[in-house]
């Protein structure tokens, strides 16, 4: 069958042979069967999104690595959502966005966080101060206690990372 050829066949075999093991591994990590099932699902979805075939010598080590990345993304997303909800709580009720707007804002914040992933915290802060708070380079330099030249360099670095992350997506 043509459907059995290619990278999806490899993932089907990986799923058949190791899904139950991965589910148990995730459950031992986080202690909740429902979240473990969601994360195992997300792990295999990530693999299905790949266009190239997988060459896996150690399936469980490979799945562990992918699942750890999925789990780290989930924790980062939860931390970001918690910070967002705390920021919303401090705003007047009249300025609270609708549920739909909240979902869109959270997705956008997560997208920005993913694009800035790997940059030093100070670079991220400078970029977010410029983009979200609208601060000038001089104000950012003062707040972070760095030079304006360093702020410019940080903004270029973060902007370039966002640009290249967008071009890869």
ABEGO torsion letter per residue (X at the ends): XAAABEAAAAAAAAAAAAAAAAAAAAAAAAGBAAAAAAAAAAAAAAAAABABBBBBABAAAAAAAAAAAAAAAAAAAAAAAAAAAAAAAABBAAABBBAAAAAAAAAAAAAAAAAABGBBAAAAAAAAAAAAAGBBAAAAAAAAGBBAAAAAAAAAAAAAAAAAAAAAX
